Amino acid sequence: MTKIKTSTRRNSFMELEKPYFWTSSINNWKYLLNPDAFKEIIIQSLQWLRNNNLIAVYGFTIMPNHIHLIWEQLKMNGKEYPKNSFEKFTAHRFQKKLRSDMSNFLTFFKDDAIDREYHFWQRDPLAVEITSRKMAIQKLNYIHNNPLQVHWQLVSDPVNYKYSSARFYETGVDEFNILTHYMDRF
């Protein structure tokens, strides 16, 4: 089994062909994902990875400064793990979008690292292996209710939050064509 280091918390590795609850945050908790255009970049990356049979997504929500996914990396994208492809693609597109539309906001992500000029994703995302249907349901409920939390109050009903899998699980409609029902896996 191939392993990659993804977190120093709870689980250090995310293996191929195992489902995980994954949380990744925008660097310094900036609200980069507040505009829908940035959420669409996340969706486009997930669509490409899914369409190329590199991942399966069982649930998601995109919040103003972080994302939650229940997903599985199915195979490598060449020499790269799908997670790395996701982070690279989204960072590149975030930078391009900020340069053209919000260049003053780009300075918040400036990085003096040798390998990059900007840093959009915090290091060490949380990766927790999903080991049962019960755990999958618990994590789905958590991510679907995240937009309702007191500090967010983005919607009053999870089904009304566009950038979440809640509507799919309520209606069967996958607006973004990225989802696999969790019961097909667990």
Secondary structure as a PSIPRED ss2 file (coil, helix, strand):
# PSIPRED VFORMAT (PSIPRED V4.0)

   1 M C   1.000  0.000  0.000
   2 T C   1.000  0.000  0.000
   3 K C   1.000  0.000  0.000
   4 I C   1.000  0.000  0.000
   5 K E   0.000  0.000  1.000
   6 T C   1.000  0.000  0.000
   7 S C   1.000  0.000  0.000
   8 T C   1.000  0.000  0.000
   9 R C   1.000  0.000  0.000
  10 R C   1.000  0.000  0.000
  11 N C   1.000  0.000  0.000
  12 S C   1.000  0.000  0.000
  13 F E   0.000  0.000  1.000
  14 M C   1.000  0.000  0.000
  15 E C   1.000  0.000  0.000
  16 L C   1.000  0.000  0.000
  17 E C   1.000  0.000  0.000
  18 K C   1.000  0.000  0.000
  19 P E   0.000  0.000  1.000
  20 Y E   0.000  0.000  1.000
  21 F E   0.000  0.000  1.000
  22 W E   0.000  0.000  1.000
  23 T E   0.000  0.000  1.000
  24 S E   0.000  0.000  1.000
  25 S E   0.000  0.000  1.000
  26 I E   0.000  0.000  1.000
  27 N H   0.000  1.000  0.000
  28 N H   0.000  1.000  0.000
  29 W H   0.000  1.000  0.000
  30 K C   1.000  0.000  0.000
  31 Y C   1.000  0.000  0.000
  32 L C   1.000  0.000  0.000
  33 L C   1.000  0.000  0.000
  34 N C   1.000  0.000  0.000
  35 P C   1.000  0.000  0.000
  36 D H   0.000  1.000  0.000
  37 A H   0.000  1.000  0.000
  38 F H   0.000  1.000  0.000
  39 K H   0.000  1.000  0.000
  40 E H   0.000  1.000  0.000
  41 I H   0.000  1.000  0.000
  42 I H   0.000  1.000  0.000
  43 I H   0.000  1.000  0.000
  44 Q H   0.000  1.000  0.000
  45 S H   0.000  1.000  0.000
  46 L H   0.000  1.000  0.000
  47 Q H   0.000  1.000  0.000
  48 W H   0.000  1.000  0.000
  49 L H   0.000  1.000  0.000
  50 R H   0.000  1.000  0.000
  51 N H   0.000  1.000  0.000
  52 N C   1.000  0.000  0.000
  53 N C   1.000  0.000  0.000
  54 L C   1.000  0.000  0.000
  55 I E   0.000  0.000  1.000
  56 A E   0.000  0.000  1.000
  57 V E   0.000  0.000  1.000
  58 Y E   0.000  0.000  1.000
  59 G E   0.000  0.000  1.000
  60 F E   0.000  0.000  1.000
  61 T E   0.000  0.000  1.000
  62 I E   0.000  0.000  1.000
  63 M C   1.000  0.000  0.000
  64 P C   1.000  0.000  0.000
  65 N C   1.000  0.000  0.000
  66 H E   0.000  0.000  1.000
  67 I E   0.000  0.000  1.000
  68 H E   0.000  0.000  1.000
  69 L E   0.000  0.000  1.000
  70 I E   0.000  0.000  1.000
  71 W E   0.000  0.000  1.000
  72 E E   0.000  0.000  1.000
  73 Q E   0.000  0.000  1.000
  74 L C   1.000  0.000  0.000
  75 K C   1.000  0.000  0.000
  76 M C   1.000  0.000  0.000
  77 N E   0.000  0.000  1.000
  78 G C   1.000  0.000  0.000
  79 K C   1.000  0.000  0.000
  80 E E   0.000  0.000  1.000
  81 Y C   1.000  0.000  0.000
  82 P H   0.000  1.000  0.000
  83 K H   0.000  1.000  0.000
  84 N H   0.000  1.000  0.000
  85 S H   0.000  1.000  0.000
  86 F H   0.000  1.000  0.000
  87 E H   0.000  1.000  0.000
  88 K H   0.000  1.000  0.000
  89 F H   0.000  1.000  0.000
  90 T H   0.000  1.000  0.000
  91 A H   0.000  1.000  0.000
  92 H H   0.000  1.000  0.000
  93 R H   0.000  1.000  0.000
  94 F H   0.000  1.000  0.000
  95 Q H   0.000  1.000  0.000
  96 K H   0.000  1.000  0.000
  97 K H   0.000  1.000  0.000
  98 L H   0.000  1.000  0.000
  99 R H   0.000  1.000  0.000
 100 S H   0.000  1.000  0.000
 101 D H   0.000  1.000  0.000
 102 M C   1.000  0.000  0.000
 103 S H   0.000  1.000  0.000
 104 N H   0.000  1.000  0.000
 105 F H   0.000  1.000  0.000
 106 L H   0.000  1.000  0.000
 107 T H   0.000  1.000  0.000
 108 F H   0.000  1.000  0.000
 109 F H   0.000  1.000  0.000
 110 K E   0.000  0.000  1.000
 111 D C   1.000  0.000  0.000
 112 D C   1.000  0.000  0.000
 113 A C   1.000  0.000  0.000
 114 I C   1.000  0.000  0.000
 115 D C   1.000  0.000  0.000
 116 R C   1.000  0.000  0.000
 117 E C   1.000  0.000  0.000
 118 Y E   0.000  0.000  1.000
 119 H C   1.000  0.000  0.000
 120 F C   1.000  0.000  0.000
 121 W E   0.000  0.000  1.000
 122 Q C   1.000  0.000  0.000
 123 R C   1.000  0.000  0.000
 124 D C   1.000  0.000  0.000
 125 P C   1.000  0.000  0.000
 126 L E   0.000  0.000  1.000
 127 A E   0.000  0.000  1.000
 128 V E   0.000  0.000  1.000
 129 E E   0.000  0.000  1.000
 130 I C   1.000  0.000  0.000
 131 T C   1.000  0.000  0.000
 132 S C   1.000  0.000  0.000
 133 R H   0.000  1.000  0.000
 134 K H   0.000  1.000  0.000
 135 M H   0.000  1.000  0.000
 136 A H   0.000  1.000  0.000
 137 I H   0.000  1.000  0.000
 138 Q H   0.000  1.000  0.000
 139 K H   0.000  1.000  0.000
 140 L H   0.000  1.000  0.000
 141 N H   0.000  1.000  0.000
 142 Y H   0.000  1.000  0.000
 143 I H   0.000  1.000  0.000
 144 H H   0.000  1.000  0.000
 145 N H   0.000  1.000  0.000
 146 N H   0.000  1.000  0.000
 147 P H   0.000  1.000  0.000
 148 L H   0.000  1.000  0.000
 149 Q C   1.000  0.000  0.000
 150 V C   1.000  0.000  0.000
 151 H C   1.000  0.000  0.000
 152 W C   1.000  0.000  0.000
 153 Q C   1.000  0.000  0.000
 154 L C   1.000  0.000  0.000
 155 V C   1.000  0.000  0.000
 156 S C   1.000  0.000  0.000
 157 D C   1.000  0.000  0.000
 158 P H   0.000  1.000  0.000
 159 V H   0.000  1.000  0.000
 160 N H   0.000  1.000  0.000
 161 Y C   1.000  0.000  0.000
 162 K C   1.000  0.000  0.000
 163 Y C   1.000  0.000  0.000
 164 S E   0.000  0.000  1.000
 165 S C   1.000  0.000  0.000
 166 A H   0.000  1.000  0.000
 167 R H   0.000  1.000  0.000
 168 F H   0.000  1.000  0.000
 169 Y H   0.000  1.000  0.000
 170 E H   0.000  1.000  0.000
 171 T H   0.000  1.000  0.000
 172 G C   1.000  0.000  0.000
 173 V C   1.000  0.000  0.000
 174 D C   1.000  0.000  0.000
 175 E C   1.000  0.000  0.000
 176 F C   1.000  0.000  0.000
 177 N C   1.000  0.000  0.000
 178 I C   1.000  0.000  0.000
 179 L E   0.000  0.000  1.000
 180 T C   1.000  0.000  0.000
 181 H C   1.000  0.000  0.000
 182 Y H   0.000  1.000  0.000
 183 M H   0.000  1.000  0.000
 184 D H   0.000  1.000  0.000
 185 R C   1.000  0.000  0.000
 186 F C   1.000  0.000  0.000
